[in-house]
Amino acid sequence: MSFSKAQDLLRLAFMASGARGVTLVEIADAFGCSHRTAQRMTEALSASFPAVEQRIDDEDRRARWIIPARSVAALATPSAEELAALSAAIQALDREGLATEADAARLLASKVRAMIPKSAALRLASDEEALLEALGYAVRPGPRSAANPDVDRAISEALKGPFLVRVIYRSRRETKTAERVLAPHGLLLGVRRYLVARPPEGGEMHHYRVEDIEKIEVLTESFAFDEGFDIAAHADRAFGSFVNDAEFGEVVWRFTARAAPHARRFLFHPTQEVEVERDGSLLVRFRASGLLEMCWHLYAWGDQVEVLQPAALREMVHSYRRSDFQALP
């Protein structure tokens, strides 16, 4: 058996050790293989693990292959790469200001490490340290908004409820802070983070900068999420992390032939469509809002990008298109 096949068999064994086991359809989907190949994999699984049981699911009448978890427990020792990936994920959560999720991941990491045999723990720790040092390149440099762990934990708790929150907040149009009770529906992450929430009695969604929430209290009163609201679809209405329905519309940028190779390596927006023109320039089209955040990004391209639509954005960036930048994003 080749090394790659042995890895696939081990992966399949872990899948089968779950509470419901694994079906042929799930195997085919997970490994991108045909139904017949999935059957051969279950045959190899049964030959390698005598404790495998084949059962018929009462709900969908499909055959499921199940392995008692104790049969693969000895094989479940994580690799140094997996431990390093978990540590890197915790660091990333910390950098994004997701304190609650970072704490949960730390607890998971401690549980995983507690199950590592002592004979392997020292070697894995050494390998993990070397890998994390090599992963230094993965750190995201640059400015980011300061996070308040207490606010972050409260938002996380409220979203899980979901519970109403009482916040002390000041918008940029106000000179004094004000108390608000909000029904939180999600969190948008970006250069700035925004809490997406509406009034308790219903109405339109508004965006509150997390960094400008001075105090927050999670209330005991629950509420129902708006039917049909989807935070991912809501986020797609923005270029960055701020949604402004009044600005939402068609956006068209033309990158010069010089900048086109660089621009092709960017995903400016999940809904974007690109078109290469005869002179080598690149048209990028998408629908979004957030003209100010678009300006911030477009400035870095200097005079190598032209805004065709919307007219308001074209006017905002026209006077700031520089020709002396030594490099493109």
N, C-alpha and C positions, 0 to 999 in steps of 0.2 A: 504493500500500500504506500502511495506517495505521501510526502509530508502534507501537501495541501488537502488530500483526501482525508488524512487523519485529522486535520484541523476541522474539516467540515463535519466529520463524524462526531467529534467532541462537541462542536456547536449544536449539532442535532440532539445529542444526549442531554445537553442543558435545556434545550427547548422542550424535550419530552419530560423533563423532571418537573415541569410546572404543574399547577393544580389540575389542569384539564388535559395535559399531554399535548400532542400535536397531530394534525391531520395531513393527508397527502396534499391537499390544496395549500395548506399553510407552508408545507415543506417546499412545494413548487414555487410559491411566491417568495419565500425567504432566500432560496438559492438560485432563483431564476432558471429553473430546470423544467423538463417535461414531466408529465404524470408518470411515465414509465421509469424515468430516472429516480423520481421520488419513491417509487415502489422499491427499486433496488437499494436505495439508501435505508429504507426501513428494514430490509432483509439484512443489510450489513449491521444495522443497529441491534437487531435481535441476536445476531451471531456474536457480537462483541459484548453485549450486556444481557446475560441470561435472565435478569430480573424484569425485562421488558414485558409488559402486558398489552394485549390488543383488546380494546373494548369498543362497543357501539354506543355512541352518544344518544341518549334518550331524546334530546331536543332536535337535532338535525339528522339523526340516523347515519352519521358518518363514523367511520372507523377512526379510533384514536389510539396512538401508541404512547404508553405511559411508563416512565421509569421512576421508582421510588427515589426520593431525593437523597436518601442515605447511600444509594448505590453510586452516585457521582460526587458525593461530598468530598472525597479525597482528591478528586480532580479539579475541584473548584478554587484552588489557591490562585489568587490573582497574579498576573504578571507585573513586572516592574513598569511596563508601558501603561497598563491599566491603572495602576496606582498613581503614576505621574499624571495621567489624563484627568483623574479625579481631583488631584491636588490643583492642577491648572484650572479646572472648572470652578473650584472654590475661589481661587484668586480672581477669576473673571467675574464671578457673582459679586465679590467684594468691590471690585472696581466699578461695577454697574450700579452699586448702591442697593443691591437686593440682599439686605442683611438677613432676613428670615430664611430665604432659600439657601444662603451661604451657611447659616447655622445648621440647617437640616442636612446639607451635604457633608458638613464636618462630622455630624453625628453618624451619618452613614459610613463615612470613612473610618471612624473609630470602630464601628461594628465589624467592618470588613477586616481591618487589621487585627482585631481580637480573634478572628477565626484562622489566621495564618499560623501554620505550625512553627514552633520555635526554631526548628532546624532550618527553615527557609527565611525567617523574618530578617535576620541580619543581612543576608545576601541581597534580599529584595530592597531593603532600606538603602543600601549602598548604591544599587543600580538606579533606584528611583531618584536619589539625590543627583546622580550624574545626568539623568535624563531631564530633570527639572532645570538644571543649570544650562543644558543645551537648549531647552525650550525658552530661554530668555528672550529670543527673538519674537516670541508670540505675544509679548506684552504690548498693549496698545498705548503708545505715547500720546502726548498732547494734552491740552486742557480739558477738564471735565468739571461738571458742577459738583460742589461739595455735598455730601450726603449726611443726613441726620438719621442714625440707626433707629431711634425711637419712632420717628415718623414713618420710616420704611416698614418697620415691624407692624405698626398700627394699620397701615394700608394693606399689608398682606393679610392680616387677621380679618379686616373688614371685607376684603374680596372673597375670602373663603366662606364667610357666613352665608349669604352676604348680610352685612350689617351697615346701618347708617353710621356716618361719622360727623362729629362736630369739629370744625376747623376754625382757627384764627388765621385769616389770610388777607393779603392786600394785593389787589391787581395793579397793573402799571398805570391804570387810569384813575386810581384812587390815591389819596394822600394819607389816609388812615386805614388801619386794619379793621376788619369787620368779621363778625362771627357768622358762619354759615353751617347749615346742616345739609349734608350731601348723601346721595345714593351712588356709591362708586361702582363703575362698570368695567374698568380696566386701566391699564397703565401703558403709556407710550414712551419708549426709550429712544434717546437720541442725544444730541449735544445738550439738550435740556430734557428733563422728564416731565411728562404731563399726566396728571390724574384725570381720567375721563369720568365725569359724573353729571348727574342731573339733580334737580330738586326732588325731595321726597314725594311730593304730590304728582310728579310726572313732568313731562315737558322735554325741551331740547337738551342735548348733551352739551356740556361746557368743558373747557380744559383749564386745569389749575396747575401751575408750575409747582412741582413737589418741593423745590428748593425754597419757595416763598411761603410754604405752610409753616407758620411759627409754632402752632400747637395743634394737636389732633387728639380727639377722644373717640374711641370706638363705643358706640351706643349699643344697648341691648336689643333695640328694635330692629327687626329684620325687614326685608323688602323683597320683591320679586324682580329679577332682571327683566328688562324690556324684551318682550318676545321678538325674535328675529334680529336682535342686536348682535353683531359679530365684531369683536375687537380687531381681528385681522382685516376684515373688509373695511372697517372704519379707518384703520391705519393706511390702507391703500389710497385713501382720498387725500393723503398728504405727501409732499416731497420729502420732508424730514419727519419731525415728530409733532408738528402743529397743524391741526386741521382747521381750515377757514372756509366754510361753505360758500361765502360770498366771493371767494377767489377761485373756486373750483372750476376747472375747464380744460380745454385743449392746450397742451404745451408742445411747442416745436422748436428744436434747436438745430442749427447747422454747424458742424465742426469742419474746419478746413481739412484739406487733404493731408497736411502735415500732422494735425492733431487726431485724425480719424483712427489710426492704429491704436492710440492710447484710449480714445473714447470707446472703441469696440470692446475693450477689456473692463469697462464699467457697467454695472447694473444701476442705472440712475433711478429706476422705478420698476416695481414688479410687473406693471402693465405695459412697459415700453415696447415700441416697435421701431426697428432700425431699417434704413434704406441707404444703400451706397449709390451716389450719383456719378454721372459720367466722368466728372473731373476728379473723382476720388474723395470728395467730401462726404460727410456722413450726416444723414438726417435722423434725429431721435425724436419720437413722438410718444406722449403719454398724457394721461388726464390726472391732474392733481391740483392741490392748493399749496399755499405756503410760499408766496413770492419772495419774502425776505430771506428765507432759508435758501431758496434758489439763487438769490443774489450772492449770498456768502459763498456758495459753491462755484458759481460761474466766474466770480472774480479771479479765482485761481487759474482759469484757462486764458486769461488776458484777452488779446484780440483774436484768438484762435477759435472762438465760438461766436455765433451770431444768433440772437433770439428772433425767431420769426413770429411766434405767438407765445403768450398774449401780448397785446400792444402795451399794456401797463408794465409788464416785466421788461420789455424792450426799452422803454423810456427810463426805467430804474437803473439799468446796467450800461446804457450806451456811453455815458460820459466817463465810465471807469474801466474801459477796455484798454489794458496796457499792452505794449509791444516789447517791453524790456525784461520780461520774465525769462530766466535762463533755463527753466525746466517746466514741463507740464505735469499735472497731477498723476 
